[in-house]
Amino acid sequence: MKRLLFFIVVLVLITILQYIIVLIWQHTITSLLARFL
């Protein structure tokens, strides 16, 4: 039971991290494109 809860927490953290990384990447790419174009 405790292990299952831990697994769920880890999955949620990974999902949030991926979301944040994607947001940062999009922001970086758009700012770079805005600079070059």
CHARMM internal coordinates of N, CA and C (Angstrom, degrees):
IC EDIT
DIST 1 N 1 CA 1.4633
DIST 1 CA 1 C 1.5336
ANGL 1 N 1 CA 1 C 110.56
DIST 1 C 2 N 1.3306
ANGL 1 CA 1 C 2 N 114.93
DIHE 1 N 1 CA 1 C 2 N -48.67
DIST 2 N 2 CA 1.4625
ANGL 1 C 2 N 2 CA 119.13
DIHE 1 CA 1 C 2 N 2 CA 179.71
DIST 2 CA 2 C 1.5270
ANGL 2 N 2 CA 2 C 110.64
DIHE 1 C 2 N 2 CA 2 C -65.41
DIST 2 C 3 N 1.3205
ANGL 2 CA 2 C 3 N 115.30
DIHE 2 N 2 CA 2 C 3 N -38.28
DIST 3 N 3 CA 1.4621
ANGL 2 C 3 N 3 CA 120.71
DIHE 2 CA 2 C 3 N 3 CA 179.59
DIST 3 CA 3 C 1.5234
ANGL 3 N 3 CA 3 C 110.74
DIHE 2 C 3 N 3 CA 3 C -64.18
DIST 3 C 4 N 1.3275
ANGL 3 CA 3 C 4 N 116.49
DIHE 3 N 3 CA 3 C 4 N -39.45
DIST 4 N 4 CA 1.4620
ANGL 3 C 4 N 4 CA 121.32
DIHE 3 CA 3 C 4 N 4 CA 178.79
DIST 4 CA 4 C 1.5240
ANGL 4 N 4 CA 4 C 110.16
DIHE 3 C 4 N 4 CA 4 C -62.90
DIST 4 C 5 N 1.3234
ANGL 4 CA 4 C 5 N 116.22
DIHE 4 N 4 CA 4 C 5 N -44.24
DIST 5 N 5 CA 1.4625
ANGL 4 C 5 N 5 CA 121.71
DIHE 4 CA 4 C 5 N 5 CA 179.18
DIST 5 CA 5 C 1.5290
ANGL 5 N 5 CA 5 C 110.13
DIHE 4 C 5 N 5 CA 5 C -60.91
DIST 5 C 6 N 1.3301
ANGL 5 CA 5 C 6 N 116.15
DIHE 5 N 5 CA 5 C 6 N -44.95
DIST 6 N 6 CA 1.4636
ANGL 5 C 6 N 6 CA 121.96
DIHE 5 CA 5 C 6 N 6 CA 178.28
DIST 6 CA 6 C 1.5299
ANGL 6 N 6 CA 6 C 110.87
DIHE 5 C 6 N 6 CA 6 C -59.20
DIST 6 C 7 N 1.3310
ANGL 6 CA 6 C 7 N 115.61
DIHE 6 N 6 CA 6 C 7 N -43.80
DIST 7 N 7 CA 1.4601
ANGL 6 C 7 N 7 CA 121.85
DIHE 6 CA 6 C 7 N 7 CA 179.49
DIST 7 CA 7 C 1.5261
ANGL 7 N 7 CA 7 C 111.12
DIHE 6 C 7 N 7 CA 7 C -60.55
DIST 7 C 8 N 1.3402
ANGL 7 CA 7 C 8 N 116.14
DIHE 7 N 7 CA 7 C 8 N -43.86
DIST 8 N 8 CA 1.4665
ANGL 7 C 8 N 8 CA 121.28
DIHE 7 CA 7 C 8 N 8 CA 179.36
DIST 8 CA 8 C 1.5273
ANGL 8 N 8 CA 8 C 110.42
DIHE 7 C 8 N 8 CA 8 C -63.31
DIST 8 C 9 N 1.3259
ANGL 8 CA 8 C 9 N 116.80
DIHE 8 N 8 CA 8 C 9 N -44.25
DIST 9 N 9 CA 1.4685
ANGL 8 C 9 N 9 CA 121.26
DIHE 8 CA 8 C 9 N 9 CA 179.65
DIST 9 CA 9 C 1.5302
ANGL 9 N 9 CA 9 C 110.47
DIHE 8 C 9 N 9 CA 9 C -60.59
DIST 9 C 10 N 1.3336
ANGL 9 CA 9 C 10 N 116.62
DIHE 9 N 9 CA 9 C 10 N -44.19
DIST 10 N 10 CA 1.4695
ANGL 9 C 10 N 10 CA 121.01
DIHE 9 CA 9 C 10 N 10 CA 179.14
DIST 10 CA 10 C 1.5270
ANGL 10 N 10 CA 10 C 110.43
DIHE 9 C 10 N 10 CA 10 C -62.00
DIST 10 C 11 N 1.3221
ANGL 10 CA 10 C 11 N 116.97
DIHE 10 N 10 CA 10 C 11 N -43.83
DIST 11 N 11 CA 1.4628
ANGL 10 C 11 N 11 CA 120.74
DIHE 10 CA 10 C 11 N 11 CA 179.10
DIST 11 CA 11 C 1.5215
ANGL 11 N 11 CA 11 C 111.56
DIHE 10 C 11 N 11 CA 11 C -60.58
DIST 11 C 12 N 1.3267
ANGL 11 CA 11 C 12 N 116.30
DIHE 11 N 11 CA 11 C 12 N -44.49
DIST 12 N 12 CA 1.4682
ANGL 11 C 12 N 12 CA 120.94
DIHE 11 CA 11 C 12 N 12 CA 179.46
DIST 12 CA 12 C 1.5307
ANGL 12 N 12 CA 12 C 110.29
DIHE 11 C 12 N 12 CA 12 C -62.53
DIST 12 C 13 N 1.3235
ANGL 12 CA 12 C 13 N 116.81
DIHE 12 N 12 CA 12 C 13 N -44.05
DIST 13 N 13 CA 1.4693
ANGL 12 C 13 N 13 CA 120.83
DIHE 12 CA 12 C 13 N 13 CA 179.26
DIST 13 CA 13 C 1.5278
ANGL 13 N 13 CA 13 C 111.20
DIHE 12 C 13 N 13 CA 13 C -61.06
DIST 13 C 14 N 1.3272
ANGL 13 CA 13 C 14 N 116.68
DIHE 13 N 13 CA 13 C 14 N -43.74
DIST 14 N 14 CA 1.4685
ANGL 13 C 14 N 14 CA 120.91
DIHE 13 CA 13 C 14 N 14 CA 179.12
DIST 14 CA 14 C 1.5289
ANGL 14 N 14 CA 14 C 110.45
DIHE 13 C 14 N 14 CA 14 C -62.46
DIST 14 C 15 N 1.3256
ANGL 14 CA 14 C 15 N 116.71
DIHE 14 N 14 CA 14 C 15 N -42.60
DIST 15 N 15 CA 1.4583
ANGL 14 C 15 N 15 CA 121.06
DIHE 14 CA 14 C 15 N 15 CA 179.49
DIST 15 CA 15 C 1.5208
ANGL 15 N 15 CA 15 C 110.93
DIHE 14 C 15 N 15 CA 15 C -61.84
DIST 15 C 16 N 1.3354
ANGL 15 CA 15 C 16 N 116.69
DIHE 15 N 15 CA 15 C 16 N -45.64
DIST 16 N 16 CA 1.4676
ANGL 15 C 16 N 16 CA 121.57
DIHE 15 CA 15 C 16 N 16 CA 179.30
DIST 16 CA 16 C 1.5280
ANGL 16 N 16 CA 16 C 110.33
DIHE 15 C 16 N 16 CA 16 C -62.44
DIST 16 C 17 N 1.3293
ANGL 16 CA 16 C 17 N 116.34
DIHE 16 N 16 CA 16 C 17 N -43.26
DIST 17 N 17 CA 1.4696
ANGL 16 C 17 N 17 CA 120.70
DIHE 16 CA 16 C 17 N 17 CA 179.26
DIST 17 CA 17 C 1.5284
ANGL 17 N 17 CA 17 C 111.01
DIHE 16 C 17 N 17 CA 17 C -60.73
DIST 17 C 18 N 1.3301
ANGL 17 CA 17 C 18 N 116.50
DIHE 17 N 17 CA 17 C 18 N -45.40
DIST 18 N 18 CA 1.4645
ANGL 17 C 18 N 18 CA 120.35
DIHE 17 CA 17 C 18 N 18 CA 179.28
DIST 18 CA 18 C 1.5224
ANGL 18 N 18 CA 18 C 110.62
DIHE 17 C 18 N 18 CA 18 C -60.60
DIST 18 C 19 N 1.3429
ANGL 18 CA 18 C 19 N 116.59
DIHE 18 N 18 CA 18 C 19 N -42.11
DIST 19 N 19 CA 1.4591
ANGL 18 C 19 N 19 CA 121.97
DIHE 18 CA 18 C 19 N 19 CA 179.67
DIST 19 CA 19 C 1.5281
ANGL 19 N 19 CA 19 C 110.74
DIHE 18 C 19 N 19 CA 19 C -61.00
DIST 19 C 20 N 1.3382
ANGL 19 CA 19 C 20 N 116.17
DIHE 19 N 19 CA 19 C 20 N -44.99
DIST 20 N 20 CA 1.4654
ANGL 19 C 20 N 20 CA 121.45
DIHE 19 CA 19 C 20 N 20 CA 179.58
DIST 20 CA 20 C 1.5311
ANGL 20 N 20 CA 20 C 110.39
DIHE 19 C 20 N 20 CA 20 C -63.56
DIST 20 C 21 N 1.3443
ANGL 20 CA 20 C 21 N 116.35
DIHE 20 N 20 CA 20 C 21 N -43.47
DIST 21 N 21 CA 1.4680
ANGL 20 C 21 N 21 CA 120.69
DIHE 20 CA 20 C 21 N 21 CA -179.72
DIST 21 CA 21 C 1.5294
ANGL 21 N 21 CA 21 C 110.55
DIHE 20 C 21 N 21 CA 21 C -62.12
DIST 21 C 22 N 1.3276
ANGL 21 CA 21 C 22 N 116.70
DIHE 21 N 21 CA 21 C 22 N -43.09
DIST 22 N 22 CA 1.4676
ANGL 21 C 22 N 22 CA 120.85
DIHE 21 CA 21 C 22 N 22 CA 179.06
DIST 22 CA 22 C 1.5279
ANGL 22 N 22 CA 22 C 110.28
DIHE 21 C 22 N 22 CA 22 C -62.48
DIST 22 C 23 N 1.3366
ANGL 22 CA 22 C 23 N 116.86
DIHE 22 N 22 CA 22 C 23 N -43.31
DIST 23 N 23 CA 1.4647
ANGL 22 C 23 N 23 CA 120.51
DIHE 22 CA 22 C 23 N 23 CA 178.84
DIST 23 CA 23 C 1.5232
ANGL 23 N 23 CA 23 C 110.97
DIHE 22 C 23 N 23 CA 23 C -60.70
DIST 23 C 24 N 1.3309
ANGL 23 CA 23 C 24 N 116.80
DIHE 23 N 23 CA 23 C 24 N -45.13
DIST 24 N 24 CA 1.4700
ANGL 23 C 24 N 24 CA 121.50
DIHE 23 CA 23 C 24 N 24 CA 179.71
DIST 24 CA 24 C 1.5276
ANGL 24 N 24 CA 24 C 110.16
DIHE 23 C 24 N 24 CA 24 C -62.84
DIST 24 C 25 N 1.3381
ANGL 24 CA 24 C 25 N 116.72
DIHE 24 N 24 CA 24 C 25 N -43.53
DIST 25 N 25 CA 1.4599
ANGL 24 C 25 N 25 CA 121.40
DIHE 24 CA 24 C 25 N 25 CA 179.52
DIST 25 CA 25 C 1.5192
ANGL 25 N 25 CA 25 C 111.21
DIHE 24 C 25 N 25 CA 25 C -60.64
DIST 25 C 26 N 1.3401
ANGL 25 CA 25 C 26 N 116.28
DIHE 25 N 25 CA 25 C 26 N -46.50
DIST 26 N 26 CA 1.4654
ANGL 25 C 26 N 26 CA 120.47
DIHE 25 CA 25 C 26 N 26 CA -179.86
DIST 26 CA 26 C 1.5229
ANGL 26 N 26 CA 26 C 110.05
DIHE 25 C 26 N 26 CA 26 C -61.06
DIST 26 C 27 N 1.3231
ANGL 26 CA 26 C 27 N 116.47
DIHE 26 N 26 CA 26 C 27 N -43.47
DIST 27 N 27 CA 1.4626
ANGL 26 C 27 N 27 CA 121.33
DIHE 26 CA 26 C 27 N 27 CA 179.85
DIST 27 CA 27 C 1.5309
ANGL 27 N 27 CA 27 C 110.28
DIHE 26 C 27 N 27 CA 27 C -61.87
DIST 27 C 28 N 1.3337
ANGL 27 CA 27 C 28 N 116.44
DIHE 27 N 27 CA 27 C 28 N -44.59
DIST 28 N 28 CA 1.4688
ANGL 27 C 28 N 28 CA 121.22
DIHE 27 CA 27 C 28 N 28 CA -179.32
DIST 28 CA 28 C 1.5240
ANGL 28 N 28 CA 28 C 110.79
DIHE 27 C 28 N 28 CA 28 C -64.08
DIST 28 C 29 N 1.3321
ANGL 28 CA 28 C 29 N 116.81
DIHE 28 N 28 CA 28 C 29 N -45.81
DIST 29 N 29 CA 1.4659
ANGL 28 C 29 N 29 CA 121.31
DIHE 28 CA 28 C 29 N 29 CA -178.17
DIST 29 CA 29 C 1.5272
ANGL 29 N 29 CA 29 C 110.50
DIHE 28 C 29 N 29 CA 29 C -64.52
DIST 29 C 30 N 1.3270
ANGL 29 CA 29 C 30 N 117.36
DIHE 29 N 29 CA 29 C 30 N -42.77
DIST 30 N 30 CA 1.4685
ANGL 29 C 30 N 30 CA 119.65
DIHE 29 CA 29 C 30 N 30 CA -178.96
DIST 30 CA 30 C 1.5213
ANGL 30 N 30 CA 30 C 110.81
DIHE 29 C 30 N 30 CA 30 C -66.56
DIST 30 C 31 N 1.3315
ANGL 30 CA 30 C 31 N 117.74
DIHE 30 N 30 CA 30 C 31 N -38.47
DIST 31 N 31 CA 1.4677
ANGL 30 C 31 N 31 CA 119.72
DIHE 30 CA 30 C 31 N 31 CA 178.72
DIST 31 CA 31 C 1.5297
ANGL 31 N 31 CA 31 C 110.58
DIHE 30 C 31 N 31 CA 31 C -68.09
DIST 31 C 32 N 1.3395
ANGL 31 CA 31 C 32 N 116.65
DIHE 31 N 31 CA 31 C 32 N -37.66
DIST 32 N 32 CA 1.4691
ANGL 31 C 32 N 32 CA 120.00
DIHE 31 CA 31 C 32 N 32 CA 177.36
DIST 32 CA 32 C 1.5308
ANGL 32 N 32 CA 32 C 110.83
DIHE 31 C 32 N 32 CA 32 C -65.49
DIST 32 C 33 N 1.3314
ANGL 32 CA 32 C 33 N 116.28
DIHE 32 N 32 CA 32 C 33 N -43.89
DIST 33 N 33 CA 1.4639
ANGL 32 C 33 N 33 CA 120.56
DIHE 32 CA 32 C 33 N 33 CA 178.79
DIST 33 CA 33 C 1.5183
ANGL 33 N 33 CA 33 C 110.54
DIHE 32 C 33 N 33 CA 33 C -63.08
DIST 33 C 34 N 1.3232
ANGL 33 CA 33 C 34 N 116.71
DIHE 33 N 33 CA 33 C 34 N -41.64
DIST 34 N 34 CA 1.4637
ANGL 33 C 34 N 34 CA 121.08
DIHE 33 CA 33 C 34 N 34 CA 179.33
DIST 34 CA 34 C 1.5319
ANGL 34 N 34 CA 34 C 110.01
DIHE 33 C 34 N 34 CA 34 C -62.15
DIST 34 C 35 N 1.3125
ANGL 34 CA 34 C 35 N 116.65
DIHE 34 N 34 CA 34 C 35 N -34.59
DIST 35 N 35 CA 1.4604
ANGL 34 C 35 N 35 CA 120.51
DIHE 34 CA 34 C 35 N 35 CA 179.99
DIST 35 CA 35 C 1.5347
ANGL 35 N 35 CA 35 C 110.99
DIHE 34 C 35 N 35 CA 35 C -71.24
DIST 35 C 36 N 1.3365
ANGL 35 CA 35 C 36 N 116.85
DIHE 35 N 35 CA 35 C 36 N -39.72
DIST 36 N 36 CA 1.4603
ANGL 35 C 36 N 36 CA 120.43
DIHE 35 CA 35 C 36 N 36 CA -175.20
DIST 36 CA 36 C 1.5253
ANGL 36 N 36 CA 36 C 113.34
DIHE 35 C 36 N 36 CA 36 C -82.36
DIST 36 C 37 N 1.3264
ANGL 36 CA 36 C 37 N 117.41
DIHE 36 N 36 CA 36 C 37 N -33.58
DIST 37 N 37 CA 1.4653
ANGL 36 C 37 N 37 CA 120.41
DIHE 36 CA 36 C 37 N 37 CA -175.86
DIST 37 CA 37 C 1.5258
ANGL 37 N 37 CA 37 C 112.33
DIHE 36 C 37 N 37 CA 37 C -88.45
END
COOR INIT
IC SEED 1 N 1 CA 1 C
IC BUILD
